[in-house]
Structure formats: structure tokens, C-alpha cells
Amino acid sequence: MSHADDAGSDTARRADGNGPVTDMRISLTRWLVKTSRNPYVIFSSLVQPVIFFVLLAEVLGAVAGPALAATVGDVHYVTYLTPAIVIQSALAAAAVSGIGLVDDMETGMFEKTLVSPMHRGAMFLGKVCSEVVRIAVQTLLILALGYLVLALTSDATTAGYLRTGLPGLVGIVAVTVLFGGVFMAYSNVVALVTRDREATIMIANLLTFPLLFVSSAVLPLSVLPGWIRAVAVVNPITYGVDGIRALMLGRDVLSVFDVTGFGGLWNTVAPAVAVLVACNVVLGAAALRLLGDAAKAEVH
């Protein structure tokens, strides 16, 4: 074989790309940089939850005491509300995940990526990992904010804020990321179907607040109307909030049905994780199917 043939062979091998792991890292870096430069995403992910936390704690905190005493016992409203803000923050981050995909389609970057040697699965996984990093950071910031608000509240103590310690903290981040995956997949489904930035943003905003208030997020379901309790059963936010709340309080707090087969807080965490995994599988499969169809259409 000649030197020219060797050079041609090396060129062909290099054209295959860098491998899935390297491609995923490149995609992850790109999406993290892109997200950090988007003021809308930063506001909806970081600033909005802080405002929401302070307002709800001030407005509802004064009237929620009796409802909490009758349902979850001696728990300060800031502690009760923190899981709701964690989930709301994850929802705000995940629900706009599809915007970046739409932007890539409109600028032609999506098509350029598809015809490059980059592994398509790694391309999508890198995007997902960037959202996971953002949601994990947001979760830690919101938990720290909740602790600070509780410490500054004159009639409260921080002793019962996170009763499960470091293992509970890890579990909270895991449940939040799992919850975020549901709405990341949903947002990307919307983006791939509509291929429109405004439609994706509108649907994201429509989801955030209504779903939060028809769940166990801000008040116990037992004090809410019957139709809200019925909707809460099929609302993923209920399972995300209850799972995090159980990990914070260290006990069973599942509000939609009774589970007794696991014991303690696992009677809440296990069903919550099962429901969120099922939602991830269904919506994730739909997103991957639509992404494959979009890839074929762009290449052709």
C-alpha cells in the first residue's frame, strides 16, 4: 500500500468523528455556553423562582399554618413550600428546553450538525446533560435560599429543614432531575412538532403556573376542592413535590393515594420515582422518534 493510500485511509478514519463520548462532551459544552448567554432562560430559571418563593411565603405563609398543622404536623410553611419552588424552578428550566432546538432549526445549525460526523445520539444526550446540570445547580440554590429564608424568619428554626441530611440532599437532586426530564422531553416534542419559537415559549408559560396550583405544591390537597384533587392524581408535579417533601421531612407524605409496602418515606419516594420514570420513558421515546424523523427530513 502506498503512502498516498495510507493518508487517504487516515483521512477517512478521521471523518468518522471523535467518538460518542467526545461528541457528547462537545455538545454539552456548546449547550451550556448557549444557555448562559440567553437572558430569558436565566431569568426563568433563576430570578423567577426567587421572586415566586418570596411572594408565596409572604402571601400564603400567614394562612397556611392551620392547614399544615392538620395534615403534616409541626412544619413551617417555608419548609413546606421549598419543594414546590424546587419543582417550579425545574419546570421553568425544562419547559423551555425546546427553544434551543427551534433556534438551531431556524438558523440552519440543526441541519449542519446532522450532516457532520457528530454522533446523533451524543448530540441529543449532550443537550439533555446540559439541562441536567442547570437543574441540579438551580435545585441547590433554591434549597440554600429556603434555608436562608427560614433562618431569617423570627418564629422559625432551621433544625427541621432537611431532616435526612446529605443522603436526602442527593435524593432531592435526583428526583428533581428525573422530574425535569419529563418536561424536557415534552418541550422538545412541542419544539419538533411546531418548529416555532413563540409557540414553544407560549406553551411553556401556560404549563408552569396552572399545573403548579393543581397539585400538592403550595397547599395540602385535603384543603383544596375535589376537582383539584382529581387532577393532582395525574399531574407529574404532585409526584415530584411529594417525593422531595418526603426526602426533606423524612416521612411518608404522599397525598394522592396510600402506599404501605415500602415503609417510611419510601412509601412516597418509590411511587413518585416510578411515575416519573414512566413519564420519562413515554415522552422521551416520543421526542427521540420525532428527532429521528426531523433528522431524516433535514438530510433529505
GIMO-V467686 format. One record per helix or strand of 3 or more residues. SS is the DSSP state (2 for helix, 1 for strand). FROM is the first residue (numbers start at 1). TO is the last residue. Records with the same first field share a line. If there is no record, write none. Layout:
SS = FROM-TO ; FROM-TO
This chain:
2 = 3-14 ; 20-36 ; 39-71 ; 77-95 ; 97-107 ; 109-114 ; 120-152 ; 165-194 ; 197-213 ; 221-223 ; 226-232 ; 236-249 ; 266-299
